[in-house]
Amino acid sequence: MATFRAPAAQAAHVMKALQGDIIQSVGTVRNYEQALTRVAEWTQRERISGGLRAMTPELATQYLEQRGEVVGQKTLDMERQATQAMMQHVTGQLPTGERLP
């Protein structure tokens, strides 16, 4: 299934599902949305069918390894945490309590 949403729209849609019960902080929501936008841009460049919601733990690890070569640790941690929250609470690709490397 192809996705035709812009990366920012994909991230916003995921964050709507997380906002409120899972994540209460407005700042965290904003930061996670920015991080997920970057992840969605990567899925677009890599031509991953399904976009952001198609991320698997294997794809997330591949993304984080590539991204770790060009960004600092804080940025990488934020992107890992955002992806992890999405995969645990929205897509169900990662069991609750399990972490991405």
N, CA, C and O of each residue as an XYZ file, in Angstrom:
404
protein
N       0.836     -1.174      0.000
C       0.000      0.000      0.000
C       0.882      1.240      0.000
O       1.682      1.438      0.914
N       0.741      2.045     -0.992
C       1.526      3.275     -1.084
C       0.873      4.362     -0.245
O      -0.339      4.365     -0.032
N       1.704      5.285      0.225
C       1.173      6.424      0.966
C       1.493      7.689      0.187
O       2.600      7.857     -0.323
N       0.527      8.560      0.104
C       0.705      9.767     -0.682
C       0.731     11.010      0.194
O       0.759     12.129     -0.317
N       0.721     10.823      1.496
C       0.790     11.958      2.403
C       2.200     12.502      2.467
O       3.176     11.762      2.340
N       2.292     13.801      2.665
C       3.592     14.434      2.859
C       4.169     13.945      4.185
O       3.410     13.602      5.092
N       5.495     13.906      4.315
C       6.110     13.446      5.564
C       5.585     14.170      6.807
O       5.336     13.533      7.831
N       5.415     15.483      6.729
C       4.920     16.235      7.887
C       3.494     15.819      8.237
O       3.138     15.768      9.415
N       2.680     15.525      7.236
C       1.306     15.095      7.480
C       1.276     13.700      8.100
O       0.447     13.428      8.968
N       2.173     12.817      7.663
C       2.257     11.482      8.256
C       2.616     11.592      9.734
O       2.006     10.932     10.576
N       3.600     12.422     10.046
C       4.041     12.597     11.434
C       2.920     13.184     12.283
O       2.692     12.735     13.406
N       2.223     14.176     11.757
C       1.127     14.803     12.496
C       0.023     13.791     12.786
O      -0.554     13.796     13.874
N      -0.268     12.935     11.834
C      -1.312     11.931     12.007
C      -0.933     10.937     13.100
O      -1.776     10.562     13.915
N       0.310     10.514     13.124
C       0.782      9.600     14.169
C       0.718     10.282     15.531
O       0.301      9.670     16.515
N       1.128     11.541     15.590
C       1.148     12.249     16.871
C      -0.255     12.489     17.412
O      -0.436     12.559     18.628
N      -1.249     12.618     16.543
C      -2.632     12.747     17.013
C      -3.044     11.515     17.797
O      -3.781     11.608     18.778
N      -2.564     10.357     17.356
C      -2.884      9.110     18.051
C      -2.164      9.009     19.397
O      -2.678      8.392     20.329
N      -0.981      9.610     19.502
C      -0.194      9.531     20.738
C      -0.545     10.627     21.739
O      -0.385     10.440     22.945
N      -1.012     11.747     21.254
C      -1.244     12.915     22.093
C      -2.416     12.674     23.045
O      -3.453     12.143     22.648
N      -2.239     13.066     24.290
C      -3.302     12.942     25.272
C      -3.029     11.832     26.255
O      -2.481     12.077     27.329
N      -3.405     10.603     25.904
C      -3.240      9.478     26.824
C      -1.788      9.038     26.955
O      -1.324      8.787     28.067
N      -1.072      8.939     25.862
C       0.296      8.428     25.878
C       1.287      9.545     26.214
O       2.121      9.389     27.106
N       1.196     10.654     25.509
C       2.124     11.786     25.704
C       1.305     13.024     26.046
O       0.471     13.462     25.253
N       1.546     13.588     27.229
C       0.802     14.763     27.655
C       1.540     16.064     27.367
O       0.908     17.094     27.133
N       2.854     16.031     27.380
C       3.653     17.248     27.238
C       3.588     17.812     25.816
O       3.857     17.112     24.839
N       3.229     19.083     25.727
C       3.153     19.752     24.424
C       4.540     19.800     23.772
O       4.663     19.624     22.560
N       5.564     20.035     24.561
C       6.931     20.084     24.033
C       7.375     18.745     23.474
O       8.011     18.687     22.421
N       7.047     17.680     24.168
C       7.407     16.343     23.690
C       6.672     16.032     22.398
O       7.258     15.479     21.468
N       5.403     16.380     22.332
C       4.628     16.158     21.105
C       5.285     16.892     19.942
O       5.448     16.320     18.864
N       5.661     18.145     20.146
C       6.291     18.945     19.089
C       7.617     18.310     18.651
O       7.879     18.178     17.456
N       8.451     17.918     19.624
C       9.748     17.323     19.299
C       9.600     15.984     18.583
O      10.315     15.712     17.619
N       8.680     15.154     19.048
C       8.457     13.859     18.412
C       7.928     14.039     16.990
O       8.311     13.302     16.081
N       7.054     15.014     16.805
C       6.513     15.253     15.469
C       7.618     15.666     14.500
O       7.644     15.214     13.355
N       8.526     16.521     14.957
C       9.660     16.918     14.112
C      10.541     15.709     13.793
O      10.975     15.532     12.655
N      10.798     14.888     14.799
C      11.636     13.704     14.601
C      10.964     12.730     13.631
O      11.622     12.196     12.738
N       9.665     12.497     13.797
C       8.960     11.572     12.908
C       8.855     12.109     11.483
O       8.768     11.335     10.529
N       8.864     13.425     11.341
C       8.883     14.010      9.997
C      10.177     13.620      9.291
O      10.162     13.268      8.111
N      11.284     13.680     10.003
C      12.570     13.280      9.408
C      12.583     11.789      9.062
O      13.126     11.395      8.030
N      11.993     10.971      9.915
C      11.911      9.535      9.636
C      11.040      9.298      8.400
O      11.383      8.482      7.544
N       9.915     10.012      8.308
C       9.022      9.869      7.156
C       9.710     10.314      5.866
O       9.498      9.718      4.810
N      10.535     11.360      5.951
C      11.297     11.792      4.771
C      12.235     10.684      4.321
O      12.407     10.465      3.122
N      12.838      9.992      5.263
C      13.738      8.882      4.937
C      12.965      7.755      4.264
O      13.434      7.181      3.281
N      11.773      7.434      4.791
C      10.986      6.357      4.173
C      10.603      6.727      2.748
O      10.509      5.861      1.878
N      10.382      8.017      2.514
C      10.064      8.486      1.168
C      11.276      8.325      0.248
O      11.147      7.838     -0.875
N      12.455      8.736      0.729
C      13.674      8.606     -0.078
C      14.012      7.149     -0.374
O      14.487      6.817     -1.460
N      13.761      6.285      0.606
C      14.072      4.859      0.448
C      12.955      4.097     -0.280
O      13.064      2.894     -0.518
N      11.888      4.814     -0.626
C      10.742      4.241     -1.336
C      10.122      3.063     -0.576
O       9.853      2.005     -1.145
N       9.907      3.278      0.716
C       9.288      2.257      1.552
C       7.773      2.395      1.424
O       7.191      3.412      1.803
N       7.164      1.375      0.895
C       5.725      1.382      0.692
C       5.021      1.439      2.043
O       5.322      0.652      2.940
N       4.093      2.364      2.182
C       3.371      2.520      3.440
C       3.905      3.648      4.300
O       3.274      4.031      5.285
N       5.061      4.185      3.938
C       5.613      5.338      4.638
C       5.943      5.081      6.095
O       6.435      4.012      6.458
N       5.670      6.064      6.912
C       6.042      6.046      8.327
C       5.436      4.864      9.075
O       6.114      4.232      9.885
N       4.183      4.565      8.817
C       3.509      3.480      9.535
C       4.001      2.089      9.128
O       3.671      1.101      9.784
N       4.783      2.005      8.058
C       5.323      0.718      7.612
C       6.652      0.385      8.279
O       7.249     -0.653      7.993
N       7.117      1.258      9.166
C       8.401      1.024      9.826
C       8.342     -0.245     10.674
O       7.401     -0.466     11.437
N       9.374     -1.066     10.516
C       9.542     -2.266     11.325
C      10.779     -2.043     12.198
O      11.546     -1.115     11.944
N      10.985     -2.869     13.210
C      12.211     -2.708     14.009
C      13.481     -2.793     13.167
O      14.461     -2.108     13.460
N      13.476     -3.618     12.134
C      14.647     -3.749     11.269
C      14.888     -2.461     10.480
O      16.021     -1.989     10.386
N      13.815     -1.896      9.912
C      13.943     -0.638      9.168
C      14.361      0.496     10.095
O      15.174      1.341      9.720
N      13.804      0.516     11.306
C      14.154      1.561     12.271
C      15.634      1.480     12.632
O      16.307      2.506     12.736
N      16.134      0.282     12.820
C      17.558      0.101     13.136
C      18.417      0.567     11.976
O      19.436      1.228     12.179
N      18.011      0.225     10.760
C      18.743      0.666      9.568
C      18.755      2.195      9.494
O      19.795      2.798      9.229
N      17.604      2.816      9.727
C      17.518      4.277      9.710
C      18.440      4.884     10.763
O      19.206      5.801     10.467
N      18.368      4.378     11.982
C      19.164      4.946     13.081
C      20.665      4.791     12.839
O      21.449      5.675     13.185
N      21.060      3.666     12.244
C      22.476      3.475     11.925
C      22.946      4.490     10.885
O      24.019      5.077     11.026
N      22.139      4.697      9.837
C      22.492      5.682      8.810
C      22.502      7.093      9.390
O      23.413      7.876      9.124
N      21.490      7.404     10.175
C      21.335      8.748     10.733
C      22.427      9.057     11.747
O      22.847     10.207     11.877
N      22.890      8.037     12.468
C      23.927      8.219     13.470
C      25.253      8.698     12.903
O      26.097      9.221     13.630
N      25.431      8.515     11.598
C      26.671      8.956     10.946
C      26.686     10.461     10.689
O      27.752     11.035     10.471
N      25.510     11.112     10.710
C      25.455     12.534     10.333
C      24.909     13.454     11.415
O      25.018     14.673     11.283
N      24.323     12.910     12.487
C      23.773     13.767     13.541
C      24.383     13.413     14.887
O      25.036     12.381     15.041
N      24.158     14.283     15.849
C      24.659     14.060     17.202
C      23.795     13.069     17.977
O      22.732     12.647     17.521
N      24.286     12.713     19.161
C      23.612     11.719     19.989
C      22.228     12.172     20.463
O      21.299     11.366     20.515
N      22.086     13.446     20.805
C      20.784     13.945     21.288
C      19.705     13.835     20.212
O      18.583     13.407     20.482
N      20.060     14.227     18.999
C      19.116     14.143     17.884
C      18.750     12.693     17.616
O      17.580     12.364     17.418
N      19.743     11.842     17.613
C      19.518     10.421     17.361
C      18.618      9.812     18.440
O      17.719      9.031     18.128
N      18.853     10.164     19.701
C      18.015      9.667     20.792
C      16.567     10.120     20.639
O      15.645      9.337     20.864
N      16.364     11.372     20.261
C      15.007     11.893     20.083
C      14.288     11.133     18.971
O      13.118     10.780     19.119
N      14.974     10.879     17.868
C      14.368     10.154     16.756
C      14.086      8.707     17.138
O      13.073      8.139     16.730
N      14.983      8.109     17.922
C      14.761      6.740     18.385
C      13.553      6.670     19.304
O      12.718      5.776     19.167
N      13.456      7.603     20.236
C      12.335      7.601     21.180
C      11.002      7.832     20.475
O      10.005      7.187     20.798
N      10.987      8.747     19.515
C       9.751      9.027     18.780
C       9.319      7.813     17.965
O       8.144      7.445     17.966
N      10.261      7.197     17.275
C       9.963      6.014     16.465
C       9.503      4.866     17.355
O       8.565      4.143     17.022
N      10.168      4.714     18.474
C       9.822      3.665     19.424
C       8.405      3.850     19.962
O       7.642      2.888     20.044
N       8.052      5.079     20.330
C       6.695      5.358     20.832
C       5.651      5.047     19.764
O       4.610      4.460     20.057
N       5.937      5.442     18.525
C       5.006      5.172     17.428
C       4.835      3.664     17.240
O       3.716      3.171     17.095
N       5.948      2.941     17.245
C       5.900      1.510     16.986
C       5.246      0.734     18.139
O       4.665     -0.327     17.912
N       5.334      1.243     19.354
C       4.714      0.572     20.493
C       3.226      0.864     20.598
O       2.429     -0.046     20.826
N       2.844      2.133     20.432
C       1.488      2.547     20.743
C       0.570      2.749     19.536
O      -0.651      2.755     19.688
N       1.136      2.913     18.349
C       0.302      3.182     17.172
C       0.287      1.991     16.217
O      -0.780      1.486     15.869
N       1.467      1.541     15.793
C       1.499      0.463     14.795
C       1.590     -0.926     15.416
O       1.258     -1.914     14.761
N       2.031     -1.018     16.660
C       2.149     -2.326     17.321
C       3.311     -3.172     16.816
O       3.340     -4.379     17.054
N       4.261     -2.563     16.129
C       5.411     -3.289     15.589
C       6.443     -3.650     16.661
O       7.293     -4.514     16.443
N       6.366     -2.988     17.813
C       7.342     -3.195     18.878
C       6.572     -3.442     20.179
O       5.753     -2.612     20.574
N       6.823     -4.561     20.844
C       6.107     -4.814     22.103
C       6.416     -3.742     23.145
O       7.533     -3.227     23.203
N       5.425     -3.410     23.963
C       5.603     -2.432     25.030
C       6.709     -2.913     25.958
O       6.745     -4.078     26.354
N       7.603     -2.003     26.295
C       8.723     -2.353     27.168
C       9.985     -2.708     26.391
O      11.082     -2.660     26.947
N       9.850     -3.060     25.129
C      11.024     -3.362     24.304
C      11.549     -2.061     23.721
O      10.778     -1.139     23.454
N      12.884     -1.983     23.518
C      13.490     -0.750     23.034
C      14.204     -0.971     21.709
O      14.648     -2.076     21.398
N      14.304      0.094     20.943
C      15.129      0.068     19.735
C      16.572      0.305     20.144
O      16.826      1.012     21.119
N      17.522     -0.271     19.420
C      18.935     -0.056     19.791
C      19.395      1.367     19.505
O      20.551      1.705     19.760
